């Protein structure tokens, strides 16, 4: 008969008291909690809804979500390097850390919504400035139209110009030409300012969409996956050291033997499994 490895037998931990439980145990031997509230029959950690974490409908890793989160991190990294973007990125980072530690996405969503509100307000401000610049563009264009008749008279041969118009008319025409050039300069400057603020408003406004679709959504869907992976890692590490270490104190050996004995008496494990576990424990002293 082959010796049964206790690492194969003990594969999960009671959520109620932390006691190690064999795969075929129906109840925790220490506190009596039933397996649907603590562990699945395969030894997989389960949540309060009765899903094994590996089978939870929201605990499926998504390559698309991971890609979207990666893109969001790249955007936030670039934003972090700007003067105005450092604080919002830090706020969202704090929210993400709190959500990961607690398993509740509320903190992440609150910080993300706060930044989104600030971003949308900023986009509205830049949009309002762009509208004012558009008004300046329209005024400059009207000045150009008004001065164009005089400006058009100022072209051509200077000799013909001097012969065709009187000195008073020449001064009026030259004033119109100067006005046209001044209006043209104001027109180009206002148009450049308008385009710049439109670009700022569009870029800042799109950041709100980035936060929602590249950050909040994927983070919310992936958080159960990350938490499940973390929980499994801790569980496996803990179970490995329950009986897997080279030395156990007499008290811990006696305690484990009592637990295995109770499992045998309650019919949750066979006599052979109990004897294999007993020999394994005694040989670890």
Backbone bond lengths (Angstrom), bond angles and torsions (degrees), N, CA, C in turn:
res aa  C-N    CA-C-N  psi(-1)  N-CA   C-N-CA  omega(-1)  CA-C   N-CA-C  phi
1 X - - - 1.462 - - 1.526 109.45 -
2 X 1.334 117.25 130.60 1.459 120.56 -177.41 1.516 110.00 -78.65
3 X 1.322 114.95 149.26 1.455 120.25 179.34 1.517 108.58 -76.26
4 X 1.330 116.80 131.45 1.453 122.11 -178.58 1.517 109.55 -81.25
5 X 1.307 117.79 127.37 1.458 122.49 178.54 1.515 109.61 -77.17
6 X 1.332 116.25 126.69 1.448 118.87 -178.54 1.512 111.95 -73.31
7 X 1.326 117.19 -20.88 1.457 118.07 173.50 1.522 110.46 -64.60
8 X 1.366 117.18 -28.92 1.449 121.34 177.72 1.529 111.56 -79.91
9 X 1.359 115.98 -27.72 1.450 120.26 -177.44 1.526 110.29 -81.93
10 X 1.340 117.19 -48.59 1.448 121.56 -177.91 1.522 107.98 -91.41
11 X 1.305 115.80 105.98 1.466 118.91 -175.05 1.515 112.99 -124.44
12 X 1.339 117.31 2.69 1.456 118.58 179.96 1.518 109.60 -153.60
13 X 1.340 114.23 173.16 1.452 121.16 -176.84 1.515 109.63 -130.68
14 X 1.322 116.65 140.82 1.459 121.18 178.65 1.523 109.69 -64.81
15 X 1.323 117.48 128.08 1.458 121.22 178.00 1.518 112.29 -70.27
16 X 1.326 116.25 -19.82 1.457 120.11 -175.89 1.524 112.42 -83.07
17 X 1.358 116.43 -43.63 1.468 118.98 -176.01 1.520 113.61 -127.50
18 X 1.327 118.75 -9.83 1.462 121.29 177.69 1.513 114.43 87.25
19 X 1.336 118.31 6.91 1.462 121.21 -179.38 1.525 110.77 -75.15
20 X 1.349 116.90 143.77 1.457 120.57 176.78 1.525 110.49 -70.79
21 X 1.372 116.25 141.95 1.458 121.77 -175.55 1.519 109.52 -130.74
22 X 1.349 119.07 131.68 1.466 121.37 175.59 1.524 110.61 -65.75
23 X 1.299 115.01 163.09 1.463 120.00 -176.18 1.512 113.12 -63.47
24 X 1.334 117.36 -33.19 1.460 119.43 -175.77 1.526 112.76 -99.05
25 X 1.339 118.38 12.86 1.457 120.96 179.75 1.514 110.37 -75.41
26 X 1.343 116.22 136.58 1.456 121.34 178.26 1.528 111.50 -89.70
27 X 1.363 115.50 -27.36 1.454 120.92 -177.89 1.520 108.92 -137.44
28 X 1.341 115.38 156.99 1.465 119.90 174.52 1.522 108.48 -72.46
29 X 1.352 120.36 127.58 1.472 121.77 -177.81 1.514 113.07 -69.01
30 X 1.341 117.82 -16.86 1.462 119.43 -176.80 1.519 112.64 -93.52
31 X 1.349 116.63 -47.61 1.462 119.25 -175.28 1.518 113.61 -111.12
32 X 1.352 117.53 -12.56 1.448 121.01 177.34 1.509 115.21 83.07
33 X 1.351 117.60 6.82 1.463 119.61 179.25 1.517 109.77 -63.71
34 X 1.333 116.00 140.11 1.462 119.59 -178.61 1.519 110.24 -77.37
35 X 1.332 115.60 152.23 1.462 121.13 -173.46 1.510 114.38 -62.89
36 X 1.352 123.02 -33.14 1.463 119.40 178.87 1.512 113.30 -59.66
37 X 1.355 117.57 -24.00 1.451 119.88 -179.56 1.510 112.02 -94.78
38 X 1.343 115.81 -8.39 1.449 117.79 -175.24 1.507 112.20 -122.42
39 X 1.373 116.61 -56.74 1.458 120.00 -172.89 1.520 109.44 -142.61
40 X 1.290 116.02 155.00 1.453 119.96 172.29 1.513 108.96 -84.87
41 X 1.335 116.43 169.80 1.451 120.07 -178.14 1.512 111.56 -66.33
42 X 1.335 117.85 -20.23 1.465 120.09 178.06 1.510 111.34 -89.44
43 X 1.337 117.38 1.46 1.451 118.84 178.95 1.507 112.51 83.71
44 X 1.305 118.00 20.59 1.453 121.18 -179.47 1.503 109.04 -96.70
45 X 1.317 118.29 139.06 1.449 121.26 178.91 1.524 109.63 -61.99
46 X 1.355 115.83 140.28 1.459 120.32 -178.65 1.515 109.75 -125.09
47 X 1.309 116.63 156.37 1.444 120.42 178.52 1.523 110.48 -97.88
48 X 1.363 115.30 -176.85 1.461 119.44 -174.25 1.520 112.39 -69.34
49 X 1.341 118.66 -16.34 1.454 121.09 179.19 1.522 112.49 -85.47
50 X 1.339 116.98 -4.43 1.447 120.13 178.84 1.511 113.91 92.58
51 X 1.347 118.62 0.62 1.451 121.19 177.25 1.518 109.45 -83.26
52 X 1.320 115.81 137.53 1.456 117.93 163.44 1.513 106.40 -68.47
53 X 1.357 116.62 142.05 1.457 119.18 -174.68 1.517 111.94 -59.63
54 X 1.330 117.19 -32.81 1.459 119.16 178.44 1.518 111.47 -68.02
55 X 1.370 116.38 -24.69 1.461 120.42 -175.97 1.521 112.70 -104.09
56 X 1.340 117.43 1.37 1.448 119.86 -178.40 1.518 109.58 -61.92
57 X 1.342 117.33 135.10 1.467 119.09 -176.73 1.517 113.36 -61.35
58 X 1.349 117.94 -23.16 1.450 119.99 178.82 1.523 112.11 -102.17
59 X 1.304 117.69 5.33 1.461 120.64 -176.68 1.513 111.96 -106.27
60 X 1.322 116.92 37.07 1.447 122.12 177.64 1.520 109.52 -105.75
61 X 1.304 115.76 123.89 1.455 119.57 -179.91 1.515 109.99 -68.38
62 X 1.329 115.85 139.65 1.455 121.58 -177.93 1.522 109.41 -123.41
63 X 1.328 116.01 123.84 1.460 120.00 177.88 1.525 110.41 -64.43
64 X 1.337 116.66 -35.92 1.459 120.26 179.42 1.520 110.75 -64.67
65 X 1.343 116.47 -44.73 1.461 119.56 178.62 1.528 110.82 -62.24
66 X 1.321 116.33 -40.97 1.469 119.46 178.28 1.526 111.02 -62.20
67 X 1.338 116.35 -39.54 1.465 120.43 178.04 1.526 110.71 -65.66
68 X 1.336 116.88 -43.52 1.456 120.42 179.38 1.530 111.24 -62.90
69 X 1.322 116.50 -40.73 1.463 120.01 177.69 1.522 111.41 -65.32
70 X 1.327 116.41 -37.49 1.466 120.49 177.70 1.526 110.00 -63.22
71 X 1.330 116.92 -43.41 1.460 120.59 178.19 1.526 110.88 -64.09
72 X 1.337 116.32 -39.55 1.464 119.73 178.43 1.524 110.98 -63.01
73 X 1.334 116.43 -41.18 1.466 120.32 178.97 1.527 110.25 -63.02
74 X 1.337 117.14 -39.14 1.470 119.96 177.61 1.532 110.54 -62.64
75 X 1.334 116.54 -43.43 1.467 120.34 178.59 1.521 110.35 -62.62
76 X 1.340 116.75 -44.96 1.457 120.32 -178.70 1.528 111.41 -66.60
77 X 1.333 116.22 -34.92 1.467 119.53 178.04 1.526 110.33 -63.51
78 X 1.334 116.08 -43.83 1.459 119.24 176.91 1.513 111.63 -64.96
79 X 1.341 116.52 -39.26 1.464 120.99 178.78 1.517 111.23 -66.59
80 X 1.324 116.55 -34.30 1.463 121.58 -178.87 1.531 111.04 -63.36
81 X 1.332 116.48 -29.93 1.467 120.62 -178.34 1.523 112.47 -76.08
82 X 1.330 117.43 -12.58 1.457 120.04 178.16 1.518 110.02 -88.38
83 X 1.319 115.65 160.71 1.466 120.00 -177.20 1.529 111.19 -67.26
84 X 1.346 116.07 -42.76 1.466 119.58 -175.30 1.522 112.82 -83.22
85 X 1.344 118.32 -12.25 1.457 120.08 -174.04 1.510 115.05 -97.51
86 X 1.328 118.31 -9.76 1.468 120.76 -174.92 1.529 111.83 -64.23
87 X 1.321 116.68 -50.18 1.473 120.32 -176.19 1.529 112.07 -64.30
88 X 1.356 120.10 -47.07 1.476 118.53 177.86 1.525 113.50 -58.25
89 X 1.334 117.32 -39.87 1.467 120.05 179.61 1.521 110.36 -65.91
90 X 1.320 117.62 -40.99 1.462 120.58 177.47 1.525 111.34 -62.84
91 X 1.327 116.87 -39.93 1.472 120.86 178.68 1.526 110.60 -61.56
92 X 1.341 117.20 -46.02 1.462 120.25 -179.59 1.526 111.37 -68.65
93 X 1.326 117.12 -32.74 1.470 120.34 177.38 1.521 111.04 -64.43
94 X 1.329 116.41 -43.97 1.472 120.33 177.79 1.524 110.22 -60.53
95 X 1.328 116.85 -43.57 1.466 120.25 178.56 1.512 112.55 -61.69
96 X 1.348 116.70 -39.78 1.462 120.50 179.78 1.521 111.32 -66.65
97 X 1.340 117.09 -41.10 1.474 120.86 179.29 1.526 110.68 -64.19
98 X 1.333 116.68 -44.42 1.470 120.11 178.92 1.521 111.28 -62.93
99 X 1.333 116.49 -38.96 1.468 120.10 179.15 1.520 110.91 -66.02
100 X 1.321 117.23 -40.73 1.465 119.90 -179.47 1.523 111.10 -66.56
101 X 1.330 116.94 -39.56 1.464 120.10 -177.93 1.531 111.50 -70.96
102 X 1.338 116.82 -36.32 1.462 119.91 -175.95 1.530 112.88 -93.20
103 X 1.334 116.74 -20.75 1.451 120.25 -175.85 1.516 113.21 81.05
104 X 1.332 116.91 3.38 1.464 122.51 -179.39 1.528 108.28 -110.61
105 X 1.330 116.73 122.63 1.467 120.30 -176.50 1.525 112.06 -79.58
106 X 1.322 117.61 1.89 1.469 120.02 -177.14 1.520 111.05 -58.77
107 X 1.336 117.23 -44.50 1.465 120.37 -178.45 1.519 111.29 -61.48
108 X 1.344 115.73 -43.12 1.455 119.56 179.62 1.519 111.01 -64.64
109 X 1.336 116.88 -42.21 1.458 120.66 -178.77 1.523 111.47 -66.40
110 X 1.333 117.22 -38.93 1.467 120.31 -179.98 1.523 110.31 -63.19
111 X 1.337 116.72 -47.67 1.462 119.36 -179.58 1.527 110.97 -65.79
112 X 1.329 116.95 -38.86 1.467 120.06 179.16 1.524 110.71 -64.75
113 X 1.339 117.03 -42.64 1.465 120.14 178.90 1.536 110.87 -63.79
114 X 1.305 116.25 -39.17 1.461 119.89 178.76 1.523 110.55 -60.71
115 X 1.326 116.44 -47.24 1.463 120.12 179.19 1.523 110.62 -65.14
116 X 1.332 117.29 -39.14 1.462 120.05 178.23 1.526 111.72 -60.86
117 X 1.334 116.76 -40.72 1.464 120.10 178.71 1.529 110.28 -62.92
118 X 1.343 116.30 -44.78 1.462 120.40 178.62 1.523 110.16 -61.47
119 X 1.331 116.18 -42.35 1.462 120.90 -178.85 1.530 110.72 -64.16
120 X 1.323 116.73 -45.31 1.468 120.07 -179.66 1.529 111.09 -63.97
121 X 1.339 117.07 -41.49 1.464 120.13 176.84 1.524 110.85 -61.39
122 X 1.345 116.71 -41.65 1.455 120.33 177.77 1.515 111.80 -62.37
123 X 1.338 116.53 -40.77 1.466 120.30 178.64 1.519 110.68 -64.08
124 X 1.336 117.48 -38.98 1.469 120.90 178.35 1.518 111.21 -65.29
125 X 1.331 116.47 -40.01 1.477 119.96 178.80 1.520 110.56 -62.49
126 X 1.329 116.63 -47.41 1.469 119.92 179.58 1.526 111.03 -65.40
127 X 1.333 116.70 -35.31 1.460 119.37 176.69 1.520 111.60 -64.75
128 X 1.336 116.46 -39.71 1.473 120.06 177.68 1.521 110.66 -64.12
129 X 1.326 117.03 -41.93 1.471 120.18 177.45 1.518 110.39 -63.05
130 X 1.342 117.19 -39.32 1.465 120.94 178.60 1.531 110.64 -62.20
131 X 1.338 117.68 -36.98 1.466 120.90 177.20 1.521 111.09 -64.62
132 X 1.336 116.56 -41.16 1.461 119.74 177.22 1.522 111.23 -63.89
133 X 1.317 116.97 -39.01 1.460 120.23 177.52 1.520 110.78 -66.19
134 X 1.328 116.72 -34.09 1.461 119.56 176.20 1.533 110.88 -64.34
135 X 1.323 116.07 -36.39 1.468 119.62 176.13 1.522 110.67 -64.01
136 X 1.337 116.45 -39.13 1.476 119.90 176.89 1.527 110.62 -64.93
137 X 1.339 115.98 -37.30 1.468 119.94 177.75 1.527 110.15 -62.19
138 X 1.320 116.47 -44.40 1.464 120.68 -179.57 1.531 111.51 -64.09
139 X 1.332 116.97 -40.18 1.466 120.24 178.67 1.525 110.90 -64.39
140 X 1.326 117.01 -43.62 1.459 120.43 179.50 1.522 111.13 -64.83
141 X 1.333 116.74 -37.87 1.469 120.32 177.72 1.528 110.74 -64.42
142 X 1.342 116.54 -38.82 1.467 120.02 177.93 1.532 110.38 -64.99
143 X 1.313 117.52 -40.20 1.475 120.83 176.89 1.520 111.12 -62.21
144 X 1.334 116.04 -40.69 1.465 119.73 178.17 1.525 111.07 -62.96
145 X 1.329 116.20 -42.46 1.467 119.87 179.27 1.529 111.24 -63.27
146 X 1.342 115.71 -39.47 1.467 119.28 -178.90 1.529 111.47 -68.95
147 X 1.316 117.05 -34.83 1.466 120.81 -177.26 1.522 112.92 -88.62
148 X 1.323 116.51 -9.86 1.470 118.31 -174.47 1.535 113.27 -62.80
149 X 1.341 119.99 -39.70 1.474 117.69 179.57 1.526 112.87 -57.72
150 X 1.329 117.46 -43.70 1.460 119.80 177.08 1.523 110.77 -69.04
151 X 1.371 115.16 -38.43 1.470 119.21 179.03 1.527 110.68 -60.97
152 X 1.339 116.99 -39.18 1.468 120.68 -178.55 1.527 111.88 -68.11
153 X 1.326 116.68 -26.62 1.461 119.72 178.42 1.522 111.86 -75.82
154 X 1.293 115.89 -20.52 1.465 119.26 -175.26 1.503 114.48 -81.17
155 X 1.337 118.57 -5.19 1.452 121.12 -178.64 1.514 111.66 -84.04
156 X 1.306 115.63 175.34 1.462 120.86 175.50 1.519 113.25 92.50
157 X 1.312 115.52 -163.53 1.456 123.01 -175.89 1.531 109.88 -72.00
158 X 1.357 118.88 128.07 1.468 120.85 179.36 1.524 112.76 -59.70
159 X 1.350 116.71 -34.42 1.476 119.49 -179.57 1.521 110.19 -65.66
160 X 1.339 115.70 -45.06 1.461 120.66 178.05 1.523 110.81 -62.47
161 X 1.354 115.32 -39.42 1.460 120.56 179.54 1.527 111.12 -61.13
162 X 1.327 116.37 -45.11 1.462 120.14 -179.33 1.520 112.69 -68.96
163 X 1.312 115.62 -31.04 1.454 118.47 179.42 1.521 111.81 -80.07
164 X 1.307 117.56 -29.36 1.459 121.87 -173.94 1.516 112.50 -80.90
165 X 1.340 118.25 -31.59 1.447 121.31 -174.03 1.527 110.62 -119.76
166 X 1.282 114.40 149.64 1.464 120.35 177.02 1.523 109.28 -76.24
167 X 1.325 118.50 164.14 1.473 120.46 178.74 1.528 112.93 -55.12
168 X 1.322 117.27 -40.52 1.474 119.28 178.94 1.526 110.91 -64.94
169 X 1.325 116.86 -42.10 1.469 120.80 178.54 1.523 110.90 -66.57
170 X 1.319 115.26 -35.82 1.462 119.38 179.34 1.536 110.54 -64.02
171 X 1.357 115.87 -43.24 1.463 118.79 178.50 1.533 111.26 -62.62
172 X 1.312 116.27 -40.18 1.470 120.46 178.73 1.523 111.28 -64.21
173 X 1.336 114.60 -42.05 1.464 118.77 179.29 1.524 110.84 -65.40
174 X 1.339 115.54 -43.27 1.471 118.79 -179.36 1.528 111.03 -65.80
175 X 1.332 116.71 -35.89 1.477 118.92 175.11 1.534 110.28 -63.48
176 X 1.349 115.85 -39.23 1.464 119.76 178.39 1.519 112.08 -65.59
177 X 1.351 115.99 -38.05 1.463 119.82 177.27 1.527 110.55 -64.53
178 X 1.338 116.09 -42.91 1.470 119.80 178.27 1.522 111.73 -63.37
179 X 1.332 115.33 -40.93 1.457 119.49 177.83 1.525 111.39 -63.24
180 X 1.312 116.04 -38.71 1.467 120.13 -179.82 1.530 110.35 -64.06
181 X 1.324 116.25 -45.95 1.466 119.72 -179.69 1.530 111.11 -64.91
182 X 1.325 115.92 -38.80 1.465 119.44 177.93 1.523 110.75 -64.29
183 X 1.341 116.17 -43.40 1.462 120.32 178.91 1.522 111.15 -65.97
184 X 1.316 116.65 -37.82 1.462 120.28 178.84 1.519 111.47 -63.91
185 X 1.347 116.06 -40.87 1.463 120.15 177.68 1.533 110.92 -63.87
186 X 1.341 116.30 -43.52 1.466 120.20 178.08 1.526 110.94 -64.55
187 X 1.301 116.04 -37.20 1.468 121.21 179.16 1.533 111.00 -61.95
188 X 1.315 116.26 -49.65 1.470 120.52 -178.65 1.527 111.57 -65.15
189 X 1.342 116.02 -41.07 1.464 119.38 179.79 1.524 111.28 -65.18
190 X 1.346 116.48 -45.18 1.468 120.01 -179.64 1.524 111.48 -65.74
191 X 1.327 116.08 -36.73 1.463 119.55 178.99 1.526 111.16 -65.94
192 X 1.336 116.87 -40.67 1.473 120.12 177.45 1.526 110.79 -63.36
193 X 1.352 116.02 -42.81 1.470 119.67 178.51 1.526 110.68 -63.12
194 X 1.331 116.01 -43.15 1.469 119.94 179.38 1.522 111.21 -59.60
195 X 1.330 117.11 -46.89 1.466 120.57 -179.39 1.528 111.59 -63.65
196 X 1.325 116.34 -37.03 1.463 119.35 179.63 1.520 111.53 -65.62
197 X 1.322 117.08 -43.89 1.471 119.72 -179.36 1.529 111.54 -71.50
198 X 1.327 117.49 -30.76 1.466 119.67 173.84 1.530 110.00 -63.78
199 X 1.338 115.89 -42.49 1.469 120.15 178.62 1.530 110.90 -63.14
200 X 1.344 116.46 -41.38 1.459 120.20 178.39 1.526 110.88 -64.19
201 X 1.326 115.96 -44.70 1.469 119.42 -179.91 1.521 111.10 -62.43
202 X 1.339 116.63 -42.95 1.465 119.64 179.12 1.510 112.41 -66.64
203 X 1.341 116.99 -42.19 1.467 120.24 -179.66 1.515 112.33 -65.59
204 X 1.333 116.20 -44.46 1.466 119.88 -179.98 1.525 110.62 -68.32
205 X 1.336 116.34 -39.95 1.455 118.95 178.31 1.515 112.72 -63.72
206 X 1.344 116.76 -37.60 1.467 119.97 178.84 1.518 111.91 -67.20
207 X 1.344 117.07 -23.39 1.462 119.93 177.93 1.527 111.12 -63.59
208 X 1.329 116.38 -32.73 1.470 119.57 176.57 1.523 110.43 -62.32
209 X 1.338 117.19 -38.07 1.464 120.74 177.16 1.520 111.20 -69.88
210 X 1.336 116.26 -38.01 1.467 120.10 177.43 1.523 110.15 -60.25
211 X 1.325 116.39 -44.87 1.469 120.41 179.79 1.520 111.20 -61.33
212 X 1.332 115.93 -39.96 1.463 119.57 -176.54 1.520 112.17 -74.08
213 X 1.326 117.70 -50.26 1.469 121.11 -169.75 1.531 113.70 -94.84
214 X 1.313 118.26 -22.67 1.469 119.74 178.30 1.514 112.08 -102.88
215 X 1.340 117.58 -11.33 1.460 119.17 -175.16 1.534 111.96 -124.44
216 X 1.321 117.84 -63.11 1.464 120.28 -173.54 1.523 111.43 -63.16
217 X 1.341 117.11 -49.99 1.464 120.16 -178.12 1.522 113.32 -61.78
218 X 1.355 118.52 -57.14 1.475 119.61 179.39 1.528 113.07 -60.90
219 X 1.336 117.62 -38.99 1.463 119.98 -179.73 1.528 110.32 -62.93
220 X 1.337 116.66 -43.08 1.466 120.48 179.84 1.529 111.28 -62.11
221 X 1.339 116.64 -40.77 1.471 120.01 -178.81 1.523 112.11 -74.06
222 X 1.324 118.46 -31.74 1.452 121.24 -175.18 1.526 113.67 -89.92
223 X 1.324 117.86 -18.13 1.463 119.55 -178.13 1.526 112.82 -56.58
224 X 1.368 120.22 -44.63 1.471 118.52 176.94 1.527 112.86 -60.05
225 X 1.335 117.37 -33.18 1.467 120.77 179.01 1.519 109.90 -66.31
226 X 1.337 116.46 -47.18 1.460 120.17 179.74 1.525 111.22 -63.33
227 X 1.317 116.12 -41.81 1.454 119.71 -179.59 1.529 111.00 -66.30
228 X 1.334 116.48 -39.39 1.462 120.09 178.69 1.516 110.74 -64.31
229 X 1.328 116.92 -43.81 1.468 120.62 179.28 1.522 110.51 -62.29
230 X 1.311 115.70 -41.03 1.460 119.73 179.34 1.525 110.78 -65.77
231 X 1.351 116.35 -42.22 1.460 120.77 179.85 1.520 111.48 -63.79
232 X 1.352 116.14 -43.05 1.468 119.71 179.03 1.511 111.45 -63.73
233 X 1.309 116.66 -39.32 1.462 120.24 -179.50 1.517 110.48 -63.76
234 X 1.341 116.30 -44.48 1.462 119.49 179.01 1.522 111.19 -65.14
235 X 1.345 115.79 -41.00 1.464 120.19 -179.64 1.509 111.59 -63.79
236 X 1.323 116.31 -46.18 1.459 120.13 -179.45 1.518 111.51 -63.59
237 X 1.326 116.42 -38.66 1.466 120.21 178.78 1.521 110.96 -66.43
238 X 1.350 115.13 -41.55 1.460 119.08 179.83 1.518 111.33 -66.73
239 X 1.328 117.16 -43.92 1.459 120.73 -178.84 1.511 111.50 -66.29
240 X 1.313 116.28 -34.00 1.463 120.28 -179.69 1.514 110.92 -63.42
241 X 1.347 115.85 -33.58 1.457 119.26 -176.47 1.513 113.39 -95.43
242 X 1.343 116.91 -2.60 1.467 117.83 177.86 1.526 110.42 -63.97
243 X 1.357 116.09 -49.75 1.470 120.24 179.54 1.521 109.71 -126.48
244 X 1.281 118.16 -5.21 1.452 120.69 -175.29 1.511 114.39 -80.26
245 X 1.328 118.95 -9.68 1.456 118.62 179.55 1.523 110.36 -78.86
246 X 1.317 114.19 162.51 1.468 119.83 -173.20 1.519 113.18 -74.37
247 X 1.327 115.91 -22.77 1.465 117.57 -175.91 1.524 110.00 -135.85
248 X 1.333 116.47 135.56 1.447 122.06 175.51 1.522 108.33 -125.44
249 X 1.327 115.65 143.92 1.459 118.29 177.70 1.522 109.39 -71.87
250 X 1.348 117.72 156.16 1.475 119.82 178.59 1.523 111.92 -55.78
251 X 1.337 116.00 -37.39 1.462 117.98 -179.06 1.526 110.62 -64.75
252 X 1.354 116.35 -45.23 1.457 118.80 -177.26 1.523 110.77 -66.73
253 X 1.354 117.88 -34.67 1.458 120.70 177.80 1.525 110.36 -65.52
254 X 1.331 116.20 -45.66 1.464 119.98 179.37 1.528 110.89 -63.25
255 X 1.319 115.27 -39.89 1.463 119.45 179.99 1.523 110.83 -63.36
256 X 1.335 116.57 -43.95 1.455 120.40 179.89 1.534 111.28 -66.66
257 X 1.333 116.71 -39.02 1.463 120.05 178.92 1.530 111.14 -62.29
258 X 1.340 116.22 -40.14 1.459 119.93 178.01 1.529 111.12 -62.52
259 X 1.314 115.78 -40.38 1.465 119.50 179.92 1.525 111.05 -65.88
260 X 1.335 115.93 -43.39 1.471 119.28 179.69 1.524 110.76 -66.69
261 X 1.338 115.75 -35.63 1.457 119.68 178.99 1.531 110.76 -64.86
262 X 1.327 115.89 -40.82 1.457 119.35 178.82 1.523 110.78 -65.03
263 X 1.330 116.33 -39.28 1.463 119.57 177.53 1.529 110.87 -61.12
264 X 1.326 115.72 -40.33 1.468 119.77 178.98 1.522 110.51 -66.00
265 X 1.355 115.92 -44.51 1.455 119.34 -178.66 1.534 111.93 -63.91
266 X 1.314 116.42 -35.16 1.458 120.20 -179.76 1.522 112.49 -80.87
267 X 1.338 116.94 -3.24 1.455 120.60 176.70 1.512 114.94 82.97
268 X 1.328 117.10 14.70 1.459 119.50 -178.46 1.525 112.20 -84.29
269 X 1.323 117.50 -21.86 1.467 121.50 175.19 1.517 108.15 -133.22
270 X 1.319 116.64 159.91 1.463 121.52 -179.67 1.521 110.09 -84.32
271 X 1.339 115.11 170.23 1.466 121.03 177.65 1.519 110.53 -63.49
272 X 1.348 116.42 -41.60 1.465 119.78 179.90 1.524 111.13 -62.46
273 X 1.323 116.21 -41.61 1.463 118.96 178.90 1.522 110.88 -64.70
274 X 1.328 117.02 -38.47 1.455 120.11 178.62 1.524 111.01 -64.77
275 X 1.352 117.16 -45.27 1.457 120.53 -179.67 1.530 111.31 -64.14
276 X 1.325 116.07 -39.82 1.473 118.76 177.79 1.526 110.58 -62.56
277 X 1.338 116.36 -43.30 1.458 119.82 179.16 1.523 111.20 -65.25
278 X 1.329 116.12 -40.93 1.475 120.51 179.43 1.518 111.20 -61.61
279 X 1.343 117.03 -46.14 1.474 120.18 179.49 1.526 110.52 -63.86
280 X 1.315 115.91 -39.55 1.477 119.41 -179.73 1.523 110.28 -62.56
281 X 1.341 116.07 -43.90 1.461 119.51 179.71 1.521 112.52 -65.32
282 X 1.321 116.40 -44.74 1.456 119.82 -178.49 1.527 112.01 -66.18
283 X 1.314 117.17 -34.30 1.471 120.06 177.90 1.515 113.23 -73.14
284 X 1.324 116.96 -12.17 1.471 120.02 -178.87 1.512 112.29 -88.70
285 X 1.303 118.31 -3.70 1.458 119.91 -177.30 1.533 110.88 -64.50
